[in-house]
Amino acid sequence: MSMGETVPGYADPHEHDAFAELLLRSHLVTPEALTFAREVELRTGASFDQVLISEGLLDSESLLIAEAEAWGVLPIDLEAVKFDDTLVRMDENAGQRFLAENWLPIKRDDDGRVFVATAREPSPERAARIQQAIGAEPRFVATTSWNIKNACLRLFRSEIADSAANELWRQNPAMSARITFSRGQKVGSAVAGLGIAVCAVMWPVQTAIALLTLVSLVFLAGTSFKFIVAMRGAGYDVVERVSRADVAALDDRDLPRYTVLVPVFREANIVAQLIRNLGGIDYPIEKLEVLILVEEEDHDTRDAVLASDPPPHFRIVTIPKGQPQTKPRACNVGLYFATGDYLVIYDAEDTPDPDQLKKAVVAFARGGEETVCVQAALNYFNNTENVLTRMFTLEYSYWFDYMLAGLDIADLPIPLGGTSNHFRTSALLELGGWDPYNVTEDADLGIRASALGYRVGVINSTTMEEANTSIPNFIRQRSRWIKGYMQTSLVHARQPVALIRQIGWVRFLSFVLLIAGTPLTFLGVIPAYLLTAITLALPTELVAPFFPVWLLWLTLLNFVVGNVIMIYLSMMGPYRRGAFHLVLWALLNPVYWLLHSWASYKGLWQLITKPHYWEKTEHGLTKQDAHG
């Protein structure tokens, strides 16, 4: 795989021109390629050597040789180097310094000088800074930024793996899902369970009535909240309206550097599609890096990426072995190596709108520094494949086109989707990255951002994905999502008073109804359906004591209104996108909710038995073509 390289231009115009002449004289590039690179340099502001590398007109090894000659030093292959561990680990932040400053100490020579690999011109000022850091005179050799990154990944693999997994927990244990139930939550749950059991023995009828009332009110409150918010979102075309004219007005020279993170695991069957999909992004590739995050043991996916011959700005980052083995841990490793001012997450099967990154840039500019993330909508290209894909599409259409828009308009916390969320990288680092122990790290991050006063918005751009085509795969995916909502609820319920002070009562109630209320609602579906069937089958005299008239009306209202609301919301989903052929399928929503309820009990069981287990969702199962 040819690895791209980000190389800054020379500050001195004469050195800049001299390096261009060196490339020509060494026959490393053609005059036509250099002319093209110069034109792109004028248009985008990227140096011509960046352009040559990004366009595949110059490989990084040839660039290394040319740089070494221009700098008057020798090139070096860091793969074959034996490092002096004392030099490499000179302080606890050495790895971050080497990555940020693009140099790496290797070993001492016989004269006491230190061999230092550098990916930047070894100017006197640079030499002085490095000498001060290592306490000895540097003896420079030339390498590339990416070779330094790979070397650091090898040298600091255990530290990087540990940091990716545990840094948030070390910084703020209360915000990490590493501990599933706090001591207070365990005691509170035990006391509540014991209290309910005692009440059930002493006052069985009254206890049953109280529990039925509570469940009915939770269900009604949750569905009503979603209806109110979605209807408010329906009054707007989109929240962040970024037009084609806004995108066209952008100057490539002013565009920031962008990092795309693509975590993949056992995705060998669809990485070729991934390369094609992300290759269609409309963004200057000189300012774009795509980091494909591959788990260390996943050789099949790595080989498939290499065999797909990706463009030079696509790079593989090997995720060191470690626990928990989750998508957010891989993303934290990717964040460690990301160089973009902004960063976006895509899944392996995603097909984003070509101008999505540019729309995000406009939205960030409008939102100001308080905007930490903007979420693009998700939808499905295989929405007509079977009943399940139709229901999946109905649900996501209502959620992303109406629900998230309503939350944004009301300035309420937005639970992010697992893909197509665009971040301001500096703010993401301040938030502590993703929680590797939370299996819906996206939803958790949206709530955490709100608690720290940041804003999460949405933009009028869509990423097309593959809807689940099989029920077992759906249950695996949805049980993980619901378990993650439970984790997020438990984490942010540890300090409820502090959370209320940070985000206010309205946002807090929104969090309770949406994040905690969603799994509670799903858990109640199967019991509610069973109870309805039982009450219809049993004689009235047996049922009557448990259902006073007021409770009968409440449960009837809850059953009818709740299901009507969710059917109506599902019917709304296709309208904005003109997919009217899906509307009547919304009538199956009560059956679809049975699948959610099944998944919620699986998620609850896993929350207790293996809370950090990442239930893998299989992709590439559809028979439909995303580009068809």
C-alpha positions in Angstrom: 0.0 0.0 0.0 1.5 3.4 -0.9 1.3 5.6 2.1 0.6 9.3 1.7 2.7 11.9 3.5 1.9 15.3 4.8 5.0 17.5 4.2 5.1 21.2 4.9 6.4 23.5 2.3 9.7 25.3 2.8 9.4 28.7 4.5 12.1 30.2 2.3 10.8 30.6 -1.4 14.3 30.0 -2.7 14.6 26.6 -0.8 11.1 25.8 -2.0 12.1 26.3 -5.7 15.4 24.5 -5.1 13.6 21.5 -3.8 11.3 21.5 -6.9 14.4 21.6 -9.1 15.9 18.7 -7.1 12.8 16.6 -7.8 13.0 17.4 -11.5 16.8 16.8 -11.7 16.4 13.5 -9.9 13.7 12.5 -12.3 11.3 11.8 -9.4 8.5 13.8 -11.0 7.8 15.0 -14.5 7.6 18.7 -15.5 3.9 18.2 -16.2 3.3 16.7 -12.7 5.2 19.6 -11.1 3.2 22.2 -13.1 0.0 20.5 -12.0 1.1 20.5 -8.3 2.0 24.2 -8.5 -1.4 25.0 -9.8 -3.1 23.1 -7.0 -0.8 24.8 -4.5 -2.0 28.2 -5.7 -5.7 27.0 -5.4 -5.6 25.2 -2.1 -2.6 26.6 -0.2 -1.1 23.1 0.2 2.6 22.9 -0.7 3.4 21.3 -4.0 5.1 18.3 -2.3 1.9 17.6 -0.4 0.0 17.7 -3.6 2.4 15.3 -5.4 2.1 12.8 -2.6 -1.6 13.1 -2.2 -2.2 12.7 -5.9 0.1 9.7 -6.1 2.5 11.5 -8.4 5.4 10.9 -5.9 5.8 8.1 -3.4 6.9 8.7 0.1 10.1 6.7 -0.3 11.3 8.8 -3.2 10.3 11.9 -1.3 12.4 10.7 1.6 15.5 10.3 -0.6 15.0 13.8 -2.1 14.5 15.4 1.3 17.6 13.7 2.7 19.7 15.1 -0.2 18.2 18.6 0.1 18.9 18.6 3.9 22.3 17.1 3.5 21.6 14.1 5.7 21.1 10.4 5.1 17.7 8.7 4.9 16.8 5.9 7.4 14.5 3.0 7.5 12.9 3.0 11.0 11.6 -0.5 10.5 15.1 -1.9 10.8 16.3 0.4 13.7 17.0 -0.8 17.3 16.0 2.1 19.5 17.6 3.1 22.8 14.7 2.7 25.2 16.1 5.2 27.6 16.1 7.9 25.0 12.7 7.0 23.6 11.0 7.1 27.0 12.8 10.2 28.3 9.5 11.4 29.9 5.9 10.4 30.3 4.7 12.5 27.4 7.5 11.6 25.0 5.3 9.8 22.5 2.9 12.8 22.1 5.9 15.1 21.7 7.5 13.0 19.0 4.2 12.8 17.0 3.5 16.5 17.4 7.0 17.7 16.5 7.9 15.0 13.9 11.2 13.7 15.3 12.3 10.6 17.1 15.6 9.8 19.0 17.2 6.6 18.0 20.5 5.9 19.8 23.8 7.5 20.8 26.9 7.3 18.7 30.4 6.8 19.9 30.9 10.6 20.3 27.9 11.0 22.6 25.7 12.6 20.0 22.2 11.2 19.4 20.9 10.0 16.1 17.5 11.7 15.6 15.1 10.9 12.8 13.3 13.9 11.5 10.5 14.5 9.1 11.1 18.2 9.0 14.0 20.3 7.8 16.7 20.3 10.5 17.1 24.0 10.7 19.4 25.5 13.4 16.3 26.5 15.5 14.9 23.0 15.3 18.3 21.5 16.2 18.5 23.7 19.2 15.1 22.8 20.5 15.8 19.1 20.1 19.2 19.3 21.7 17.6 21.0 24.7 15.0 18.1 24.9 17.5 15.2 24.7 20.4 16.9 26.4 22.9 16.1 23.7 23.9 17.2 20.2 21.5 15.7 17.6 22.8 13.9 14.5 20.0 14.0 12.0 18.7 11.4 9.6 15.7 11.8 7.4 12.4 9.9 7.6 8.7 10.6 7.0 6.0 11.7 9.4 4.1 8.5 8.8 7.2 6.4 9.5 7.6 8.2 12.8 3.9 7.5 13.6 4.3 3.8 12.8 7.5 3.7 14.9 5.7 5.3 17.8 2.8 2.9 17.5 5.3 0.0 17.9 7.4 1.6 20.6 4.4 2.8 22.7 1.9 0.2 21.8 1.1 -0.8 25.4 0.9 2.8 26.5 -1.3 3.8 23.5 -3.6 0.8 24.1 -3.9 1.6 27.8 -4.5 5.3 27.2 -7.2 4.5 24.5 -9.0 2.3 27.0 -8.6 4.0 30.3 -7.7 7.7 29.9 -11.3 8.9 30.4 -11.7 6.6 33.4 -8.5 8.0 35.0 -9.5 11.6 34.3 -13.1 11.3 35.4 -14.1 7.9 36.8 -17.7 9.1 37.3 -18.1 9.6 33.5 -16.8 6.2 32.5 -18.9 3.1 32.1 -15.9 0.9 33.2 -17.8 0.5 36.5 -21.4 -0.5 35.5 -23.1 0.1 38.8 -21.8 2.5 41.4 -22.0 1.5 45.1 -25.0 3.9 45.5 -26.8 2.3 42.5 -26.2 -1.2 43.9 -27.5 -0.3 47.3 -30.4 1.7 45.9 -31.4 -1.1 43.5 -31.3 -3.7 46.4 -33.4 -1.5 48.7 -35.9 -0.8 45.9 -36.1 -4.5 45.0 -36.6 -5.5 48.6 -39.2 -2.9 49.1 -41.2 -4.0 46.1 -41.0 -7.6 47.2 -42.2 -6.8 50.7 -45.1 -4.7 49.3 -46.0 -7.5 46.9 -46.3 -9.9 49.8 -48.2 -7.6 52.1 -50.3 -5.7 49.6 -50.3 -7.6 46.3 -53.2 -5.9 44.7 -52.1 -2.4 45.6 -48.5 -3.2 44.5 -49.7 -4.5 41.2 -51.8 -1.4 40.6 -48.9 0.9 41.5 -46.5 -0.9 39.2 -49.0 -0.9 36.3 -49.6 2.8 36.8 -45.9 3.6 36.8 -45.2 1.5 33.7 -48.1 3.1 31.9 -47.0 6.6 32.8 -43.4 6.0 31.7 -44.5 4.6 28.4 -46.9 7.4 27.8 -44.4 10.1 28.8 -41.7 8.6 26.6 -43.9 8.4 23.5 -45.5 11.8 24.0 -42.1 13.4 24.4 -40.9 11.9 21.1 -44.1 13.0 19.4 -43.8 16.6 20.7 -40.1 16.9 19.7 -40.5 15.3 16.3 -43.5 17.5 15.5 -41.4 20.5 16.3 -38.6 19.2 14.1 -41.2 18.7 11.3 -41.7 22.4 11.1 -38.3 22.9 9.7 -36.7 21.7 6.5 -33.4 21.2 8.3 -31.8 22.9 11.2 -28.5 23.9 9.8 -29.5 24.8 6.3 -26.4 24.7 4.3 -27.1 25.4 0.6 -25.2 24.5 -2.5 -24.3 28.2 -2.8 -22.8 28.1 0.7 -20.7 25.2 -0.4 -19.7 26.7 -3.7 -18.6 29.9 -1.9 -15.9 28.1 0.1 -12.4 28.8 -1.0 -10.2 25.7 -1.0 -7.3 27.7 0.4 -9.4 28.4 3.5 -10.6 24.8 4.1 -9.2 23.2 7.3 -7.5 19.8 7.3 -9.9 17.0 7.9 -9.4 13.5 9.3 -11.8 10.6 8.5 -11.7 7.7 10.9 -13.1 4.4 9.7 -13.0 1.6 12.4 -13.3 -1.8 10.7 -13.4 -5.3 12.2 -13.9 -8.4 10.2 -15.0 -6.3 7.2 -12.9 -7.9 4.5 -16.0 -8.5 2.4 -16.8 -4.8 2.0 -13.6 -2.8 2.2 -13.4 -2.5 -1.6 -16.8 -0.8 -1.4 -15.4 1.4 1.4 -12.5 2.6 -0.7 -14.9 3.5 -3.5 -17.5 5.2 -1.3 -15.0 7.4 0.6 -13.1 8.1 -2.7 -16.2 10.1 -3.8 -15.8 12.8 -1.0 -15.5 16.3 -2.5 -12.7 17.7 -0.5 -9.1 18.7 -1.5 -7.2 15.4 -0.9 -4.2 17.5 0.1 -6.1 18.4 3.2 -7.8 15.1 3.8 -6.5 12.0 5.6 -8.5 8.8 5.8 -7.3 6.5 8.7 -8.6 2.9 8.4 -8.5 1.5 11.9 -7.8 -2.2 11.8 -7.5 -4.5 14.8 -4.1 -6.1 15.2 -5.3 -9.7 14.7 -7.7 -8.9 11.8 -5.3 -9.9 9.0 -8.1 -10.6 6.5 -9.4 -7.1 6.6 -5.9 -5.6 6.4 -5.1 -7.8 3.4 -8.3 -6.8 1.8 -7.5 -3.1 2.3 -4.1 -3.5 0.7 -5.5 -5.5 -2.2 -8.0 -2.7 -2.9 -5.1 -0.4 -3.9 -6.5 2.7 -1.9 -5.4 6.2 -2.8 -2.3 7.6 -1.1 -4.2 9.6 1.5 -5.7 6.4 2.9 -3.7 4.9 5.7 -3.9 1.9 7.9 -3.6 2.3 11.6 -3.1 -0.9 13.5 -5.0 -1.0 16.8 -2.9 -2.8 19.5 -4.5 -5.7 21.2 -6.3 -4.8 24.4 -9.5 -4.7 26.3 -12.2 -3.8 25.9 -12.1 -4.6 22.2 -14.6 -2.0 21.1 -15.1 0.6 18.3 -14.6 3.6 20.7 -11.2 2.2 21.8 -10.2 2.0 18.2 -11.4 5.5 17.6 -9.4 6.8 20.5 -6.2 5.3 18.9 -7.2 7.0 15.7 -7.7 10.3 17.5 -4.1 9.9 18.9 -2.8 9.9 15.3 -5.3 12.3 13.7 -3.9 15.6 12.3 -7.1 17.2 11.1 -8.6 20.3 12.6 -11.9 18.5 12.1 -12.7 14.8 12.3 -15.5 12.5 11.2 -16.4 8.9 11.8 -17.7 6.6 9.1 -18.6 2.9 9.1 -17.2 0.5 6.6 -20.5 0.4 4.6 -21.2 4.2 4.6 -21.8 6.3 1.5 -21.8 9.9 2.5 -23.0 12.8 0.4 -19.9 14.0 -1.6 -20.2 17.6 -0.1 -20.8 16.5 3.5 -17.4 17.6 4.8 -17.8 21.0 3.3 -21.3 21.4 4.7 -19.9 20.5 8.1 -17.2 23.2 7.7 -19.9 25.8 7.1 -22.0 24.6 10.0 -19.0 24.8 12.4 -18.3 28.3 11.2 -21.9 29.3 11.9 -22.0 27.5 15.2 -18.9 29.0 16.7 -16.5 27.6 19.2 -19.3 26.1 21.4 -20.3 23.7 18.6 -18.3 20.5 19.3 -20.1 18.3 16.8 -22.6 18.3 13.9 -24.5 15.1 13.0 -25.4 14.2 9.4 -28.6 12.1 8.8 -28.4 8.4 8.2 -30.6 6.5 5.8 -30.6 3.2 3.9 -30.1 2.3 0.3 -31.7 -1.2 0.6 -35.0 0.0 2.0 -37.1 -2.2 -0.2 -35.2 -5.4 0.3 -37.5 -7.0 2.8 -39.9 -6.1 5.6 -37.2 -5.5 8.2 -35.2 -3.1 6.0 -38.4 -1.1 5.3 -39.1 -0.8 9.1 -35.5 0.1 9.7 -35.7 2.9 7.2 -39.0 4.2 8.6 -37.5 4.4 12.0 -34.3 6.1 10.9 -36.1 8.6 8.7 -38.3 9.8 11.5 -35.3 9.8 14.0 -32.8 11.7 11.9 -35.1 13.9 9.8 -37.5 15.0 12.6 -36.4 13.9 16.1 -32.9 15.1 16.0 -34.0 18.3 14.2 -36.5 18.9 17.0 -33.9 18.3 19.7 -31.6 20.8 18.0 -34.2 23.4 17.7 -35.1 23.1 21.4 -31.4 23.1 22.3 -31.8 19.7 24.0 -29.0 17.1 24.4 -28.6 15.1 21.2 -27.6 11.4 21.4 -25.2 11.0 18.4 -25.5 8.3 15.8 -22.6 5.9 15.5 -21.4 7.3 12.3 -21.3 10.6 10.3 -20.7 12.7 13.3 -18.2 15.5 12.6 -16.1 16.9 15.5 -14.0 19.9 16.2 -10.9 17.9 17.1 -9.6 20.2 19.8 -13.0 20.1 21.6 -13.2 16.3 21.2 -9.8 16.0 22.9 -11.1 18.3 25.7 -14.1 16.0 26.2 -11.7 13.0 26.7 -12.6 11.3 23.5 -14.9 8.3 23.5 -15.7 6.0 26.4 -14.3 2.6 25.3 -16.5 0.8 28.0 -19.7 2.3 26.7 -21.2 0.3 23.8 -23.1 3.3 22.5 -20.2 5.7 22.9 -21.9 8.1 20.5 -25.0 8.7 22.6 -22.8 9.1 25.7 -20.5 11.6 24.0 -23.5 13.7 23.0 -24.8 13.9 26.6 -21.3 14.5 28.0 -20.8 17.4 25.5 -24.0 19.0 26.6 -23.0 18.7 30.3 -19.9 20.6 29.6 -21.8 23.4 27.8 -21.0 22.4 24.2 -23.6 22.3 21.5 -24.3 19.4 19.2 -26.1 20.2 15.9 -27.4 18.5 12.8 -26.8 19.3 9.1 -28.8 18.7 5.9 -26.6 16.0 4.6 -27.1 12.2 4.4 -25.0 9.1 4.7 -26.5 6.0 3.1 -25.9 2.8 4.9 -27.0 -0.8 4.7 -30.1 -1.7 6.7 -30.1 -5.0 8.6 -31.6 -7.7 6.4 -31.9 -10.5 9.1 -33.6 -10.6 12.4 -30.7 -12.3 14.3 -28.4 -9.5 13.0 -30.9 -6.9 14.0 -31.2 -8.3 17.5 -27.4 -8.3 18.0 -27.2 -4.7 16.9 -30.2 -3.4 18.7 -29.4 -5.2 22.0 -26.0 -3.5 22.0 -27.6 -0.1 21.4 -30.1 -0.5 24.1 -27.5 -1.9 26.5 -25.5 1.3 25.7 -28.4 3.5 26.5 -28.7 1.7 29.9 -25.0 2.2 30.5 -25.3 5.9 29.6 -28.3 6.3 31.9 -26.4 4.7 34.8 -23.3 6.8 34.2 -25.0 10.1 34.1 -27.4 9.1 37.0 -24.4 8.8 39.4 -24.4 12.6 40.0 -27.9 13.7 39.1 -27.8 16.9 41.1 -24.6 18.0 39.5 -26.0 17.1 36.0 -29.1 19.2 36.7 -26.9 22.1 37.8 -24.9 21.8 34.6 -27.6 21.4 32.0 -30.8 22.5 33.8 -34.1 20.8 34.5 -35.4 20.9 30.9 -32.4 19.2 29.4 -32.2 16.8 32.3 -35.8 15.7 31.8 -35.1 15.3 28.1 -32.1 13.1 28.9 -34.3 11.0 31.3 -37.1 10.5 28.8 -34.9 9.8 25.8 -31.9 7.9 27.1 -33.3 6.2 30.2 -36.9 6.2 28.9 -36.2 4.4 25.7 -34.9 1.1 27.2 -37.6 1.2 29.9 -40.2 1.6 27.2 -38.9 -1.3 25.2 -38.6 -3.5 28.3 -42.3 -2.8 29.0 -43.6 -3.8 25.5 -43.6 -7.7 25.9 -45.1 -7.6 29.4 -47.7 -5.1 28.3 -48.7 -7.2 25.3 -48.8 -10.3 27.4 -50.9 -8.6 30.1 -53.3 -7.4 27.5 -53.7 -10.9 26.2 -54.1 -12.4 29.6 -56.7 -9.8 30.7 -58.8 -10.5 27.6 -58.6 -14.3 28.2 -59.3 -14.4 31.9 -62.7 -14.0 33.5 -63.6 -10.5 34.5 -63.9 -11.3 38.2 -60.3 -12.3 38.3 -59.0 -9.3 36.5 -61.2 -6.6 38.1 -59.4 -6.3 41.4 -56.2 -5.4 39.6 -57.8 -2.9 37.2 -59.9 -0.2 38.8 -61.8 1.8 36.2 -59.3 4.7 36.2 -56.4 2.3 35.5 -58.3 0.6 32.7 -58.8 3.9 31.0 -55.1 4.8 31.6 -53.8 1.6 30.2 -56.2 1.7 27.3 -55.2 5.3 26.5 -51.6 4.3 26.8 -51.9 1.3 24.6 -53.9 3.1 21.9 -52.3 6.5 22.0 -48.8 5.2 22.4 -49.0 2.9 19.4 -50.9 5.4 17.3 -48.1 8.0 18.1 -45.3 5.7 17.1 -47.2 4.5 13.9 -47.8 8.2 13.0 -44.2 9.1 13.6 -43.0 6.2 11.5 -45.4 7.3 8.7 -43.9 10.8 8.9 -40.4 9.5 8.2 -40.6 8.9 4.4 -42.3 12.2 3.5 -39.2 14.4 3.6 -37.4 12.0 1.2 -40.4 11.2 -1.0 -40.3 7.5 -0.1 -44.1 7.2 0.0 -44.0 3.5 -0.9 -42.9 2.9 2.7 -45.8 4.8 4.5 -48.2 1.9 5.0 -45.5 -0.4 6.3 -45.6 1.8 9.4 -48.7 -0.1 10.5 -46.4 -2.9 11.5 -44.7 -0.8 14.1 -46.3 -2.7 17.1 -44.7 -5.9 15.7 -41.4 -4.1 15.1 -41.5 -3.0 18.7 -41.7 -6.6 19.8 -38.2 -7.1 18.2 -37.0 -4.1 20.2 -38.4 -5.6 23.4 -36.7 -8.9 22.7 -33.4 -7.1 22.1 -33.9 -5.0 25.3 -34.0 -8.1 27.5 -30.9 -9.5 25.8 -29.2 -6.1 26.4 -30.3 -6.1 30.0 -28.9 -9.6 30.5 -25.6 -8.6 28.9 -25.5 -5.4 31.0 -25.4 -7.7 34.1 -23.2 -10.5 32.7 -20.8 -8.9 30.2 -21.5 -5.1 30.1 -18.5 -4.2 27.9 -19.0 -6.9 25.3 -19.3 -5.4 21.8 -22.0 -7.4 19.9 -20.7 -7.5 16.3 -23.1 -6.4 13.6 -22.4 -8.2 10.2 -22.3 -5.9 7.2 -22.3 -6.7 3.5 -25.3 -9.1 3.7 -27.6 -7.1 1.4 -28.2 -8.2 -2.2 -28.8 -4.6 -3.3 -26.1 -2.2 -4.6 -25.6 1.1 -2.8 -24.8 2.7 -6.2 -27.6 0.9 -8.1 
